[in-house]
Amino acid sequence: MLRRRFIQWIGAAPAYCTPLLAADTPAGAPPNWQLPTLGGMQYWADERIFRGYRIQRNAATGHYRLLDPNDERLAWGTYEQCREKLDALIRDERLKPLPKRLVLTLHGIVRSRHSMNGIAEYVREHGRTAVYQVGYPSTLESIPEAAATLDRLVRRLEGVEELDFIAFSMGNLVLRHWLGDLAEAARRRLAEAQPVVEPSRPKVRRCVMIGPPNQGAARARLWQDSTVGRELYSLVLGDAGNQLGGRFGEIKDRLATPDAEFGIIAGGKGNATGWHDDIPGDDDGTVGVEETKLPGAADFTIVPVRHTWLTGDERVQRMTLSFLDHGYFRSAAERAPLAALPVSR
């Protein structure tokens, strides 16, 4: 309770301390002073992205803001007020529609969308210009909440027909939970007498999972072995951090295996001990190699890189682009798929 109240107070302070200077805001929207921001760190969730502009929701207060491609705030207030401003910009600046295919990146816990800069830039520079880095408040909202936000963002990608994902660490659980939510919604519709019309969403084509804690994270559970460690861990990492460790069972059954082609890049020493003595088997210092595995992967590989540095490693970046283009990390001959589990009947 104290953590939540403190977070709400800190998150609300910037909004209410903003000087009230009007700057071409939509009718009824709070006056805005166009100032640089950090682009959204732990308090902000991306709700809509369009050509570098993004509407974000504050996890503490629930209010929204519109940022330009330079992360300067153009408007704030309700979602509708920010959408009105963005729609006017799209019309007045004659911005092109979104491309038919997009690549979305999802960062890990405690990080922000900026932590995916290196891998996103590599993919852009080598042939894919449409890469959007998605941010979410990883320590302030649970994994199911982050998945629900991702769904709203995806449904607002008007004109996009296919999506590729590059997900790092906990971002993979957000992705899998979102896919699980969609599958559960589909099952409910089949069970209903009257079919429900669902909003259209782009098809997921390929996914690259980098350092994914697909089976939970032993290191997260280690933090929770002592009372002091458990309280400190919860204070800093919140519900999502706990769902990586001792409360993994809360989300486990909702984590879907992607129907799309997916590949897994794990970090590890390539031996039986890894970097962390208390994580069984090989590991990247944070996630065990066995914890990254998910049956059905089209390709699997291990690189000798610690967890923190995986997305910045050029080998990982090169293999990520190769998988998005071809469905394998190095070559078709070197592909190492993980056998899918048999379908129960």
C-alpha positions in Angstrom: 0.0 0.0 0.0 2.8 2.5 0.9 4.7 1.6 -2.2 1.6 2.3 -4.4 0.8 5.6 -2.7 4.4 6.7 -3.0 4.5 5.8 -6.7 1.2 7.6 -7.3 2.6 10.8 -5.6 5.9 10.7 -7.5 4.1 10.0 -10.8 1.6 12.7 -10.4 4.0 15.5 -9.5 5.3 16.3 -13.0 1.8 16.7 -14.4 0.5 19.0 -11.7 3.7 21.1 -11.5 3.6 21.9 -15.2 3.3 25.6 -15.9 -0.1 26.4 -17.4 1.0 27.9 -20.7 -1.4 27.3 -23.6 0.3 25.9 -26.8 -2.3 24.9 -29.4 -4.0 22.2 -27.3 -7.3 20.5 -28.2 -10.5 21.9 -26.9 -10.9 21.1 -23.2 -7.4 19.7 -22.9 -5.1 21.1 -20.1 -2.9 23.9 -21.3 0.5 22.6 -22.4 4.0 23.9 -22.3 6.1 22.0 -25.0 9.1 20.8 -23.1 11.5 17.8 -23.6 10.8 14.6 -21.6 12.8 11.5 -21.0 10.4 9.7 -23.4 8.8 7.5 -20.8 10.7 5.5 -18.2 9.1 3.5 -15.5 5.9 5.5 -15.2 4.7 5.5 -18.8 3.0 2.9 -21.1 2.8 3.4 -24.8 -0.9 3.2 -25.9 -0.5 4.3 -29.5 2.5 4.8 -31.8 2.4 6.5 -35.2 5.5 7.6 -37.2 7.5 8.5 -34.1 4.6 10.2 -32.3 3.3 8.3 -29.2 0.4 8.6 -26.8 1.4 7.4 -23.4 -0.5 6.6 -20.2 0.9 7.4 -16.8 0.7 4.3 -14.6 0.4 6.3 -11.4 -2.3 8.8 -12.3 -4.0 7.4 -15.4 -3.6 10.6 -17.4 -2.2 10.6 -21.0 0.3 12.6 -22.9 1.3 13.0 -26.6 5.0 13.1 -27.5 6.6 14.0 -30.8 9.5 12.1 -32.4 11.9 14.1 -30.2 10.1 13.2 -27.0 8.7 16.7 -26.5 5.2 16.8 -25.0 2.6 18.2 -27.4 -0.5 17.6 -25.3 -1.8 15.9 -22.2 -5.1 15.0 -20.5 -7.4 12.2 -21.5 -6.7 9.7 -24.3 -9.3 11.2 -26.5 -7.7 14.7 -26.1 -4.3 13.4 -27.1 -5.8 11.3 -29.9 -7.5 14.5 -31.3 -4.2 16.3 -31.3 -2.4 13.4 -33.0 -5.1 13.0 -35.6 -4.8 16.7 -36.4 -1.0 16.4 -36.8 -1.5 13.4 -39.1 -3.9 15.4 -41.2 -2.0 18.7 -41.2 1.4 17.2 -41.8 0.1 14.7 -44.3 1.9 11.8 -42.6 2.0 8.6 -44.5 -0.1 5.6 -43.3 1.7 2.9 -41.4 3.4 0.2 -43.5 1.8 -3.2 -43.9 4.5 -4.8 -41.8 6.1 -3.6 -38.5 8.7 -4.8 -36.1 7.9 -4.1 -32.4 10.5 -4.4 -29.6 9.6 -5.2 -26.0 12.1 -4.5 -23.3 12.7 -6.3 -20.0 12.0 -5.4 -16.4 13.4 -2.1 -14.9 14.4 -1.1 -18.5 12.7 1.3 -21.0 12.2 1.2 -24.7 15.5 3.1 -25.1 17.3 0.0 -23.8 16.4 -1.6 -27.2 18.1 1.2 -29.2 21.1 -0.8 -30.3 19.2 -3.8 -31.7 16.4 -1.6 -33.2 19.0 0.6 -35.0 20.8 -2.5 -36.4 17.6 -3.9 -37.8 16.6 -0.5 -39.3 20.0 0.1 -40.9 20.1 -3.4 -42.5 16.9 -3.2 -44.4 13.9 -2.8 -42.1 13.0 0.8 -41.4 9.7 0.2 -39.7 10.9 -0.8 -36.2 8.8 0.7 -33.3 10.2 0.4 -29.7 7.4 -0.2 -27.3 7.7 1.0 -23.7 5.7 -0.2 -20.7 6.0 0.5 -16.9 7.6 -2.8 -16.0 7.9 -2.3 -12.3 4.6 -0.6 -11.7 2.2 -2.9 -13.4 1.8 -6.7 -13.5 2.6 -8.8 -16.6 -1.2 -9.3 -17.3 -1.6 -5.5 -17.2 1.3 -5.0 -19.5 -0.2 -7.6 -21.9 -3.6 -5.7 -21.9 -1.8 -2.5 -22.8 0.1 -4.2 -25.6 -3.3 -5.4 -27.0 -4.6 -1.8 -27.1 -1.5 -0.6 -28.8 -1.7 -3.4 -31.4 -5.3 -2.7 -32.2 -4.5 0.9 -32.9 -1.9 0.1 -35.6 -4.3 1.0 -38.4 -3.4 -0.5 -41.7 -0.7 -2.8 -40.4 -1.2 -6.4 -41.5 1.8 -8.3 -40.1 3.9 -7.9 -37.0 7.3 -9.2 -36.1 8.5 -9.1 -32.4 11.9 -8.7 -30.9 11.5 -9.3 -27.1 14.1 -9.2 -24.4 13.8 -11.0 -21.0 10.4 -10.3 -19.3 9.2 -8.7 -22.5 8.8 -12.2 -23.8 6.3 -13.0 -21.0 4.3 -9.9 -21.8 4.2 -11.1 -25.4 3.2 -14.7 -24.5 0.6 -13.5 -22.0 -0.9 -11.3 -24.7 -1.1 -14.2 -27.1 -2.6 -16.3 -24.3 -5.2 -13.6 -23.7 -6.2 -13.7 -27.4 -6.4 -17.5 -27.3 -8.6 -17.5 -24.2 -10.9 -14.8 -25.8 -11.2 -17.0 -28.9 -12.2 -20.0 -26.8 -14.8 -18.0 -24.9 -16.3 -16.8 -28.2 -16.6 -20.4 -29.4 -18.4 -21.3 -26.3 -21.0 -18.5 -26.6 -24.2 -18.9 -28.5 -23.9 -15.5 -30.1 -20.5 -14.8 -31.9 -18.8 -11.6 -30.8 -17.1 -9.4 -33.3 -13.5 -8.9 -32.2 -11.4 -5.9 -33.2 -9.0 -6.7 -36.1 -5.3 -7.2 -35.2 -2.3 -7.7 -37.4 -1.1 -11.2 -37.8 2.1 -12.1 -35.9 4.6 -13.4 -38.4 7.9 -14.1 -36.5 9.3 -13.5 -33.0 12.8 -13.4 -31.7 13.1 -14.2 -28.0 16.3 -12.9 -26.4 17.1 -14.2 -22.9 13.5 -15.2 -22.2 12.6 -16.5 -18.7 10.0 -18.8 -20.4 10.0 -21.1 -17.3 10.3 -18.4 -14.8 13.6 -17.1 -13.3 15.5 -19.0 -10.6 17.4 -15.8 -9.7 14.1 -14.0 -9.0 13.2 -16.8 -6.7 16.6 -16.6 -5.0 15.9 -13.0 -4.0 12.7 -14.2 -2.2 14.4 -16.8 -0.1 14.9 -14.4 2.8 12.4 -12.0 4.4 14.6 -8.9 3.8 15.4 -9.9 0.2 11.7 -10.6 -0.5 10.6 -7.3 0.8 13.3 -5.4 -1.0 12.7 -7.2 -4.2 8.9 -6.5 -4.1 9.5 -2.9 -3.2 11.7 -2.3 -6.3 10.2 -4.7 -8.9 6.6 -4.9 -7.9 4.0 -7.4 -9.1 5.8 -8.2 -12.4 9.0 -9.0 -10.6 7.2 -11.4 -8.2 5.5 -13.0 -11.2 9.0 -13.8 -12.6 9.8 -15.7 -9.4 7.7 -17.1 -6.6 4.4 -16.1 -8.1 5.2 -17.5 -11.6 2.3 -19.9 -11.1 -0.2 -16.9 -11.4 0.7 -16.4 -15.0 2.1 -19.7 -16.2 -1.1 -21.2 -17.6 -1.9 -18.0 -19.6 1.6 -17.9 -21.3 0.9 -19.1 -24.9 3.4 -20.7 -27.2 3.4 -18.4 -30.3 1.6 -19.9 -33.4 4.1 -17.9 -35.4 7.7 -18.9 -36.1 9.8 -18.1 -33.1 13.5 -18.4 -32.3 15.3 -18.3 -28.9 18.7 -16.7 -28.2 20.0 -17.6 -24.7 23.1 -16.3 -23.0 25.5 -18.8 -21.4 29.1 -20.0 -20.9 28.4 -23.2 -22.9 29.3 -25.3 -19.9 27.5 -27.0 -16.9 27.9 -24.1 -14.4 27.3 -20.8 -16.2 28.0 -17.4 -14.5 25.8 -17.7 -11.4 26.6 -20.5 -9.0 23.0 -20.7 -7.6 21.2 -21.1 -11.0 21.2 -24.7 -12.1 23.1 -25.6 -15.2 24.4 -23.0 -17.7 23.1 -19.5 -17.4 23.7 -15.8 -18.4 24.0 -14.6 -14.8 20.2 -14.0 -14.6 18.3 -16.6 -16.6 19.2 -20.2 -16.9 19.6 -21.7 -20.3 17.0 -24.4 -19.6 14.7 -21.6 -18.4 14.8 -20.0 -21.8 13.6 -23.1 -23.7 10.1 -23.3 -25.1 9.1 -26.4 -27.2 8.2 -25.5 -30.7 11.0 -23.0 -31.3 12.1 -22.9 -35.0 15.7 -22.3 -33.9 17.7 -22.1 -30.6 21.2 -20.9 -29.9 23.5 -19.9 -27.0 25.9 -17.0 -27.2 28.6 -16.4 -24.5 27.1 -13.1 -23.3 25.7 -12.0 -19.9 22.0 -11.2 -19.7 22.4 -7.4 -19.4 24.4 -7.2 -22.6 22.5 -9.6 -24.9 20.6 -7.0 -27.0 23.7 -4.9 -27.5 25.8 -7.8 -28.8 26.5 -7.6 -32.6 26.2 -11.4 -32.9 22.7 -11.3 -31.3 21.7 -8.4 -33.5 22.9 -10.1 -36.7 21.1 -13.4 -35.8 17.9 -11.5 -34.9 17.8 -9.9 -38.4 18.6 -13.2 -40.0 15.7 -14.9 -38.2 13.3 -12.1 -39.1 14.3 -12.4 -42.7 14.7 -16.2 -43.1 13.5 -18.0 -40.0 16.9 -19.2 -38.8 19.8 -17.6 -36.9 22.8 -18.7 -38.9 21.7 -20.9 -41.8 19.0 -23.5 -42.7 21.6 -26.2 -42.2 22.6 -25.1 -38.8 19.1 -24.6 -37.5 18.5 -26.2 -34.1 14.7 -26.4 -33.5 13.2 -27.4 -30.2 10.7 -30.2 -30.6 7.1 -29.2 -30.0 5.1 -30.9 -27.3 2.6 -33.5 -28.5 -1.0 -32.2 -28.8 -3.2 -33.8 -26.2 -6.5 -35.3 -27.5 
